[in-house]
Amino acid sequence: MAADQRPRADTLALRQRLISSSCRLFFPEDPVKIVRAQGQYMYDEQGAEYIDCISNVAHVGHCHPLVVQAAHEQNQVLNTNSRYLHDNIVDYAQRLSETLPEQLCVFYFLNSGWGNSSSKKGT
């Protein structure tokens, strides 16, 4: 978590220096700096409210209390290394396999997220 909020221009300069250009900003000529989110809304550093309809936000919103509680409980027993035995990974694979066709019975869990589908400049 960031301690104090830095000025927008400083955040942009750091991003340009430290974050790959393939991770594109929306509105690159005048990017929005979001400082918090709640429910279906995001808020910029001036307090302007934006409705967020991107990715999975429409399902539960930002900071949904039930999701926050579930994440908190999971983080208390989290095992992020698949090279050791842990019940959570096989329990999840078993539950997942029950929802899929029999041919889809082996799983490979990895860390990923929504991102740019193209790394070429200008696309």
C-alpha positions as CSV (number, residue, x, y, z in Angstrom):
1,M,0.0,0.0,0.0
2,A,1.2,3.5,-0.8
3,A,1.8,5.6,2.2
4,D,1.0,9.1,1.0
5,Q,-0.6,9.9,-2.4
6,R,2.0,11.4,-4.7
7,P,1.1,14.0,-7.3
8,R,-0.3,12.7,-10.6
9,A,2.6,13.9,-12.6
10,D,5.1,12.1,-10.4
11,T,3.0,8.9,-10.7
12,L,3.0,9.2,-14.5
13,A,6.8,9.8,-14.6
14,L,7.5,6.8,-12.4
15,R,5.1,4.7,-14.5
16,Q,6.8,5.7,-17.8
17,R,10.2,4.8,-16.3
18,L,9.3,1.6,-14.5
19,I,6.3,0.0,-16.2
20,S,6.5,-1.6,-19.6
21,S,5.1,0.4,-22.5
22,S,3.1,-2.7,-23.5
23,C,0.9,-2.0,-20.4
24,R,-1.0,0.8,-21.9
25,L,-3.0,3.4,-20.1
26,F,-6.5,4.4,-21.0
27,F,-6.5,8.0,-22.3
28,P,-2.7,8.2,-22.6
29,E,-2.7,11.9,-23.5
30,D,-4.5,12.7,-20.2
31,P,-4.5,9.6,-18.0
32,V,-6.9,9.3,-15.1
33,K,-5.3,8.6,-11.7
34,I,-7.6,6.4,-9.7
35,V,-7.0,6.6,-6.0
36,R,-9.8,4.4,-4.6
37,A,-12.8,2.3,-5.6
38,Q,-16.0,1.1,-4.0
39,G,-18.8,-0.9,-5.5
40,Q,-19.1,-0.1,-9.2
41,Y,-17.4,3.3,-8.8
42,M,-13.8,4.5,-9.0
43,Y,-12.6,7.9,-7.8
44,D,-9.7,10.0,-9.1
45,E,-7.4,12.2,-7.0
46,Q,-9.9,15.2,-7.4
47,G,-12.8,13.1,-6.1
48,A,-14.5,12.7,-9.5
49,E,-16.6,9.5,-9.7
50,Y,-16.4,7.1,-12.6
51,I,-18.5,4.0,-13.2
52,D,-16.3,1.0,-13.8
53,C,-17.8,-1.4,-16.4
54,I,-14.5,-3.1,-17.3
55,S,-13.5,-6.7,-16.7
56,N,-15.2,-8.4,-13.8
57,V,-16.3,-5.4,-11.8
58,A,-19.9,-5.7,-13.1
59,H,-20.1,-9.0,-11.2
60,V,-19.4,-7.9,-7.6
61,G,-17.9,-4.4,-7.7
62,H,-14.8,-3.1,-6.0
63,C,-14.4,-3.9,-2.2
64,H,-17.5,-6.0,-2.0
65,P,-17.7,-7.0,1.7
66,L,-18.3,-10.7,1.0
67,V,-15.4,-10.8,-1.4
68,V,-13.2,-8.9,1.0
69,Q,-14.1,-11.3,3.8
70,A,-13.5,-14.4,1.6
71,A,-10.1,-13.0,0.5
72,H,-9.2,-12.3,4.1
73,E,-10.1,-15.8,5.2
74,Q,-8.2,-17.3,2.2
75,N,-5.1,-15.2,2.9
76,Q,-4.9,-16.6,6.4
77,V,-4.3,-20.1,5.0
78,L,-2.8,-19.2,1.6
79,N,-0.3,-21.4,0.0
80,T,1.1,-19.8,-3.1
81,N,3.8,-22.4,-3.9
82,S,2.5,-25.4,-5.9
83,R,5.8,-27.3,-5.3
84,Y,4.7,-28.4,-1.9
85,L,1.7,-30.5,-0.9
86,H,-1.3,-28.5,0.2
87,D,-5.0,-29.5,0.5
88,N,-6.3,-26.3,-1.0
89,I,-4.8,-26.8,-4.5
90,V,-6.2,-30.4,-4.8
91,D,-9.5,-29.5,-3.3
92,Y,-9.9,-26.7,-5.8
93,A,-8.8,-28.9,-8.7
94,Q,-11.3,-31.6,-7.6
95,R,-14.2,-29.1,-7.4
96,L,-13.3,-27.5,-10.7
97,S,-13.0,-31.0,-12.4
98,E,-16.6,-31.7,-11.3
99,T,-17.8,-28.8,-13.4
100,L,-16.0,-29.7,-16.6
101,P,-16.0,-32.5,-19.2
102,E,-14.0,-35.5,-18.3
103,Q,-11.3,-34.7,-20.9
104,L,-10.5,-31.6,-19.0
105,C,-9.2,-33.3,-15.8
106,V,-5.6,-32.1,-15.4
107,F,-5.0,-28.5,-14.2
108,Y,-2.1,-26.1,-14.3
109,F,-2.6,-23.2,-12.0
110,L,-0.7,-20.0,-12.6
111,N,-0.7,-16.3,-11.9
112,S,-2.3,-14.2,-14.6
113,G,-4.6,-11.3,-15.0
114,W,-6.4,-9.2,-17.5
115,G,-4.0,-7.3,-19.7
116,N,-3.1,-6.1,-23.1
117,S,-3.4,-8.7,-25.8
118,S,-0.8,-7.0,-28.0
119,S,2.7,-5.9,-27.2
120,K,3.3,-4.2,-30.5
121,K,3.6,-0.4,-30.5
122,G,0.7,1.4,-32.0
123,T,-1.7,-1.5,-31.8
